[in-house]
Amino acid sequence: MSVDPTQRRAVRHAQPAAVPARQARRKPPITVDRITDAALEIVATEGYDALTMRSVAGALGTGPASLYAHVVNKADLDELLIGRLCAGLVLPEPDPAAWREQILGVCAQIRDQYLRYPGISRAALAMGPTDLEIVRVSEGMLAILLAGGVAPQAAAWAIDALLLYVAAYCLEASIVRQRSAQEDAVVVHDREEVLRRFAALPAATFPHTTRHAAELTAGEGHDRFDFTLALMVDGLVHR
């Protein structure tokens, strides 16, 4: 008899059963934690595109069928991965006087976690989370915004927008890094080269691009990330 996916997820939050001494001497059993560990290792070394139920099973020395006793499907595995990353986030006690800095800090933590695992932020897109760690982060972000006086509906939608931007930013970064590693890559990432190409454009056709080429290509590190998030949060202040 198949197990309802909801029940299967609920089992993860229950206390683990004791392992008999005889079983403990055998090959380590397949568990949700081991599946998650193996999946993260694959993403860290090969990128998110290499992650499949079969590749995880191979890393654990078993067949895909063994995984389905613990994980419903690939989407469920994605939720486990994001939940594991969320478990590493430190959520501050909401401070009405510092809520803006706090929400930006949480987003920066999420960004740094995603960037450790190339392409993993794709797993966070279009997700209806049930993992408690993911909900913990959403709860913490909501508490920060409410403490800052943001209306509940605006706060709820703002969290969605912030998380969506963080995921997209990190996904783009992983794509750029992946393309840069390809020997036949033709995408230009060098700022000086982009400036040279903009300067070569006909000014009559592209007057603003040629005039503001420096501004269009400016930014180091996470400058653009910080600018965009600040813009979004400042919008909440004005509301």
C-alpha positions as CSV (number, residue, x, y, z in Angstrom):
1,M,0.0,0.0,0.0
2,S,1.4,3.4,-1.0
3,V,2.0,6.0,1.7
4,D,0.3,9.4,1.4
5,P,2.9,12.0,0.6
6,T,1.6,14.2,3.4
7,Q,2.1,11.4,5.9
8,R,5.5,10.7,4.6
9,R,6.6,14.3,5.1
10,A,5.1,14.3,8.6
11,V,7.2,11.3,9.6
12,R,10.3,13.4,9.2
13,H,9.4,15.5,12.2
14,A,8.8,12.5,14.5
15,Q,11.4,11.1,16.8
16,P,13.5,8.4,15.0
17,A,13.0,4.9,16.2
18,A,15.9,3.1,17.9
19,V,18.1,1.1,15.7
20,P,18.7,-2.5,16.9
21,A,22.3,-3.3,17.7
22,R,22.5,-6.0,15.0
23,Q,21.2,-3.6,12.3
24,A,23.7,-0.9,13.4
25,R,26.6,-3.2,12.4
26,R,25.2,-3.5,8.8
27,K,25.4,-1.0,6.0
28,P,24.1,2.4,7.1
29,P,20.4,2.6,6.3
30,I,19.1,5.0,3.8
31,T,17.6,8.0,5.6
32,V,16.3,11.4,4.7
33,D,19.4,13.0,6.1
34,R,21.8,10.8,4.1
35,I,19.7,11.5,0.9
36,T,19.9,15.2,1.6
37,D,23.7,15.1,2.3
38,A,24.3,13.2,-0.9
39,A,22.2,15.5,-3.0
40,L,23.9,18.6,-1.6
41,E,27.3,17.1,-2.4
42,I,26.3,16.4,-6.0
43,V,25.1,20.0,-6.4
44,A,28.3,21.4,-4.7
45,T,30.6,19.5,-7.0
46,E,28.6,19.1,-10.3
47,G,25.9,21.8,-10.1
48,Y,22.1,21.5,-9.7
49,D,21.6,20.3,-13.3
50,A,23.4,17.0,-12.3
51,L,20.9,16.3,-9.5
52,T,18.5,13.5,-10.2
53,M,17.0,10.8,-8.1
54,R,19.2,8.3,-9.9
55,S,22.4,10.3,-9.3
56,V,21.6,10.5,-5.6
57,A,20.9,6.8,-5.5
58,G,24.2,6.2,-7.2
59,A,26.1,8.3,-4.7
60,L,24.5,6.2,-1.9
61,G,25.3,2.9,-3.6
62,T,21.6,1.9,-4.0
63,G,18.8,2.1,-6.5
64,P,16.3,4.9,-7.0
65,A,13.5,2.7,-5.6
66,S,15.2,2.9,-2.2
67,L,14.9,6.7,-2.2
68,Y,11.2,6.7,-2.8
69,A,10.6,5.1,0.6
70,H,11.7,8.4,2.1
71,V,11.3,11.0,-0.6
72,V,8.1,11.4,-2.6
73,N,9.7,12.8,-5.8
74,K,12.3,15.3,-7.2
75,A,10.2,18.2,-6.0
76,D,10.1,16.8,-2.5
77,L,13.9,16.4,-2.7
78,D,14.2,20.1,-3.7
79,E,12.2,21.1,-0.6
80,L,14.5,19.0,1.5
81,L,17.6,20.8,0.1
82,I,16.2,24.3,0.6
83,G,15.0,23.3,4.1
84,R,18.6,22.1,4.9
85,L,20.0,25.5,3.8
86,C,17.3,27.4,5.7
87,A,18.3,25.5,8.9
88,G,21.7,27.3,8.7
89,L,20.1,30.7,8.8
90,V,20.3,32.8,12.0
91,L,17.1,34.8,12.5
92,P,17.4,37.9,14.7
93,E,14.9,39.0,17.3
94,P,12.7,41.5,15.6
95,D,13.7,45.1,16.4
96,P,11.4,47.9,15.3
97,A,14.3,50.3,15.2
98,A,16.5,48.0,13.0
99,W,14.0,46.0,11.0
100,R,15.3,47.3,7.7
101,E,18.8,46.1,8.3
102,Q,17.5,42.8,9.8
103,I,15.5,41.9,6.7
104,L,18.3,42.8,4.4
105,G,20.7,40.7,6.6
106,V,18.4,37.6,6.3
107,C,18.3,38.0,2.5
108,A,22.1,38.2,2.4
109,Q,22.3,35.0,4.4
110,I,20.0,33.2,2.0
111,R,22.1,34.5,-0.9
112,D,25.3,33.2,0.5
113,Q,23.8,29.8,1.2
114,Y,22.5,29.5,-2.4
115,L,25.8,30.6,-3.9
116,R,27.6,27.7,-2.1
117,Y,25.6,25.3,-4.3
118,P,25.6,26.3,-8.0
119,G,22.0,26.5,-9.4
120,I,20.3,25.3,-6.2
121,S,18.1,28.4,-6.0
122,R,16.1,27.0,-8.9
123,A,14.8,24.4,-6.4
124,A,13.3,27.3,-4.4
125,L,11.2,28.6,-7.3
126,A,7.5,27.7,-7.5
127,M,7.7,25.9,-4.2
128,G,4.8,25.4,-1.9
129,P,6.8,24.6,1.2
130,T,5.9,22.3,4.1
131,D,9.4,21.9,5.5
132,L,9.5,23.4,8.9
133,E,12.8,25.1,8.4
134,I,11.6,26.9,5.4
135,V,8.4,28.0,7.2
136,R,10.7,29.1,10.2
137,V,12.5,31.5,7.9
138,S,9.3,32.8,6.4
139,E,7.9,33.3,9.9
140,G,11.0,35.1,11.0
141,M,10.9,37.4,8.0
142,L,7.2,38.1,8.6
143,A,7.9,39.0,12.2
144,I,10.7,41.4,11.2
145,L,8.5,43.3,8.7
146,L,5.5,43.4,11.1
147,A,7.7,44.8,13.8
148,G,8.7,47.5,11.4
149,G,5.1,48.6,11.0
150,V,4.6,47.0,7.5
151,A,0.9,46.0,6.9
152,P,0.4,42.2,7.0
153,Q,-0.6,41.9,3.3
154,A,2.3,44.1,2.1
155,A,4.6,42.1,4.3
156,A,3.4,38.8,3.0
157,W,3.8,39.8,-0.6
158,A,7.1,41.5,0.1
159,I,8.6,38.3,1.5
160,D,7.6,36.5,-1.7
161,A,9.2,39.2,-3.9
162,L,12.4,39.3,-1.8
163,L,12.8,35.6,-1.9
164,L,12.1,35.5,-5.6
165,Y,14.7,38.1,-6.3
166,V,17.3,36.4,-4.2
167,A,16.7,33.1,-6.0
168,A,16.8,34.7,-9.4
169,Y,20.0,36.6,-8.6
170,C,21.8,33.5,-7.4
171,L,20.5,31.5,-10.4
172,E,21.9,34.0,-12.8
173,A,25.2,34.0,-11.0
174,S,25.4,30.2,-11.3
175,I,24.6,30.4,-15.0
176,V,27.3,33.0,-15.6
177,R,29.8,30.9,-13.8
178,Q,28.8,27.7,-15.7
179,R,29.1,29.5,-19.1
180,S,32.4,31.0,-18.1
181,A,33.8,27.6,-17.5
182,Q,32.9,26.3,-20.9
183,E,35.8,26.4,-23.4
184,D,33.6,27.7,-26.2
185,A,31.9,30.3,-24.1
186,V,31.1,33.4,-26.2
187,V,29.3,35.4,-23.5
188,V,31.2,38.6,-22.5
189,H,31.7,39.1,-18.8
190,D,34.6,41.4,-18.8
191,R,33.5,45.0,-17.9
192,E,36.1,46.7,-20.1
193,E,35.1,44.6,-23.1
194,V,31.4,45.5,-22.6
195,L,32.4,49.2,-22.3
196,R,34.4,48.9,-25.5
197,R,31.4,47.4,-27.3
198,F,29.0,50.1,-26.0
199,A,31.4,52.8,-27.1
200,A,31.5,51.3,-30.6
201,L,27.7,51.6,-31.0
202,P,26.3,54.4,-33.2
203,A,25.6,57.3,-30.8
204,A,22.7,58.5,-33.0
205,T,20.9,55.2,-32.5
206,F,21.9,54.5,-28.9
207,P,22.5,57.9,-27.4
208,H,21.7,56.9,-23.8
209,T,23.6,53.6,-23.9
210,T,26.8,55.2,-25.2
211,R,26.5,58.2,-22.9
212,H,25.9,56.1,-19.7
213,A,27.9,53.0,-20.5
214,A,29.9,53.4,-17.3
215,E,26.8,53.4,-15.2
216,L,25.3,50.5,-17.1
217,T,28.3,48.3,-16.4
218,A,29.1,49.6,-12.9
219,G,29.1,47.5,-9.7
220,E,31.4,45.2,-7.9
221,G,30.6,42.1,-5.9
222,H,27.0,42.3,-4.6
223,D,26.5,46.0,-5.3
224,R,23.6,45.4,-7.6
225,F,22.1,42.9,-5.2
226,D,22.3,45.4,-2.3
227,F,20.9,48.2,-4.4
228,T,17.8,46.2,-5.6
229,L,17.0,44.8,-2.1
230,A,17.3,48.3,-0.6
231,L,15.0,49.6,-3.3
232,M,12.4,47.0,-2.5
233,V,12.6,47.5,1.2
234,D,12.5,51.3,0.9
235,G,9.3,50.9,-1.1
236,L,7.7,49.3,2.0
237,V,8.8,52.3,4.1
238,H,7.1,54.7,1.7
239,R,3.9,52.6,1.7
